[in-house]
Amino acid sequence: MTYTNVNKVLEGDAEMTERYGVLAPRFPRYERASADPQCPPNEHGSIDFDLPEPVIEFDEEAAHDQYHAQREKHRAPAH
């Protein structure tokens, strides 16, 4: 299970919804709960660092320790 696949289920992808079977109907409920201001996660002992996650793209022609582009990874509801 990946964030990408969970997002596909949330977006209505039939193949991914079938793949996750009985779990798939729970995903929208979890998404709603995560957005509920009445239930902030930090009250239950979790910490949300909500920091941008970098994605480093390596150039195939560059040395292994060099990169040519860096960008911020997209955060979707499943994250």
C-alpha positions as CSV (number, residue, x, y, z in Angstrom):
1,M,0.0,0.0,0.0
2,T,1.4,3.4,-1.0
3,Y,0.2,7.0,-0.6
4,T,-0.2,7.1,-4.4
5,N,-2.5,4.1,-4.4
6,V,-4.5,5.3,-1.5
7,N,-5.0,8.7,-3.3
8,K,-6.1,6.8,-6.4
9,V,-8.8,5.1,-4.3
10,L,-9.9,8.5,-2.9
11,E,-10.1,9.8,-6.4
12,G,-12.4,6.9,-7.4
13,D,-10.0,4.6,-9.4
14,A,-11.9,1.3,-9.8
15,E,-8.7,-0.8,-10.2
16,M,-7.2,0.4,-7.0
17,T,-10.5,0.3,-5.1
18,E,-10.8,-3.4,-6.1
19,R,-7.2,-4.1,-5.2
20,Y,-7.7,-2.9,-1.6
21,G,-11.0,-4.7,-1.3
22,V,-12.6,-4.3,2.2
23,L,-10.1,-1.6,3.2
24,A,-11.0,0.8,0.4
25,P,-14.3,1.9,1.9
26,R,-12.5,3.0,5.0
27,F,-10.1,5.4,3.2
28,P,-12.7,8.3,2.8
29,R,-13.6,8.0,6.4
30,Y,-10.0,8.3,7.5
31,E,-9.5,11.3,5.2
32,R,-12.6,13.0,6.7
33,A,-11.3,12.2,10.3
34,S,-7.9,13.7,9.4
35,A,-9.5,16.9,8.4
36,D,-11.8,17.2,11.4
37,P,-10.7,20.2,13.5
38,Q,-12.5,18.6,16.5
39,C,-10.0,15.8,16.5
40,P,-6.5,17.3,16.2
41,P,-3.9,14.6,16.1
42,N,-1.5,16.2,18.5
43,E,-4.0,15.7,21.4
44,H,-3.4,12.0,21.0
45,G,0.4,12.2,21.3
46,S,1.4,12.5,17.6
47,I,3.6,15.2,16.1
48,D,3.0,16.5,12.6
49,F,6.2,18.0,11.2
50,D,4.5,18.9,7.9
51,L,7.7,19.8,6.3
52,P,8.3,19.8,2.5
53,E,9.9,16.6,1.4
54,P,12.5,17.1,-1.3
55,V,12.7,15.0,-4.4
56,I,16.2,14.8,-5.9
57,E,16.4,13.9,-9.6
58,F,19.7,12.4,-10.8
59,D,21.1,13.1,-14.2
60,E,22.1,9.8,-15.8
61,E,25.1,11.4,-17.4
62,A,26.4,13.1,-14.2
63,A,28.5,11.4,-11.6
64,H,26.6,9.4,-9.0
65,D,27.1,12.0,-6.3
66,Q,25.7,14.9,-8.4
67,Y,22.1,15.9,-9.1
68,H,20.6,18.3,-11.6
69,A,17.2,19.2,-10.2
70,Q,15.5,19.4,-6.8
71,R,11.9,20.0,-6.2
72,E,9.3,19.7,-3.5
73,K,7.3,16.5,-3.3
74,H,3.5,16.9,-3.8
75,R,1.5,16.2,-0.6
76,A,-1.9,14.6,-1.2
77,P,-4.7,13.7,1.2
78,A,-3.3,10.3,1.9
79,H,-0.2,11.8,3.3
